[in-house]
Amino acid sequence: DAKTTQPPSMDCAEGRAANLPCNHSTISGNEYVYWYRQIHSQGPQYIIHGLKNNETNEMASLIITEDRKSSTLILPHATLRDTAVYYCIAISNTNAGKSTFGDGTTLTVKP
Amino acid sequence: NAGVTQTPKFQVLKTGQSMTLQCAQDMNHNSMYWYRQDPGMGLRLIYYSASEGTTDKGEVPNGYNVSRLNKREFSLRLESAAPSQTSVYFCASRTDMGTDTQYFGPGTRLTVL
């Protein structure tokens, strides 16, 4: 699996968009980008994933650069309940289920 | 639909004691996983089971055993607990539609004295 690099922490004002970056410069063509989050010691929660096209669901948007070496998770209107650790993972379907969860980005949404 | 459930929620053991952590899912998933998370750290995969009757080692299997009792249940056993096994243990199951999307339980917080 490609190694991913995320900033250790970020702040965001409540109601503003939170943009969380992830670098995966060694990603291979068959590896997807997945995002999970973990709210205060609860079990991680799946957010979104994509291969090369931008994706959107009810929780977030995922923007993947054309060269696929980096991506950004966007929470369009952050709330206090979005304060969590966000994990970015790059993994192929053949290795599915063997994800390595690194240290992630701690996002703090402030009033 | 309860998703992934884990018991117990909390446990305190003395060094050398044994115990089994239970996990069950009601989503008809084939794959199930056990992770541990030490304070301030990411998750590390202990064991996984791709289907009923099969299990494989993950990144940190030493000191643990697992049993895939049936499609729903996947248990983790500590035969002789050590303080280094103090951690939060998460069970997860995965859809088998060619994706990595995993669904996690609430965790078991284990302290070994």
Interface residues (C-beta under 8 A of the other chain):
Chain A: Y32 Y34 Y36 S41 Q42 G43 P44 Q45 Y46 H49 Y87 I89 I91 N93 A96 G97 K98 S99 T100 F101 G102 D103 G104
Chain B: V4 S31 Y33 Y35 M41 G42 L43 R44 L45 Y48 A50 G58 E59 V88 F90 A92 R94 G98 T99 D100 T101 Q102 Y103 F104 G105 P106 G107
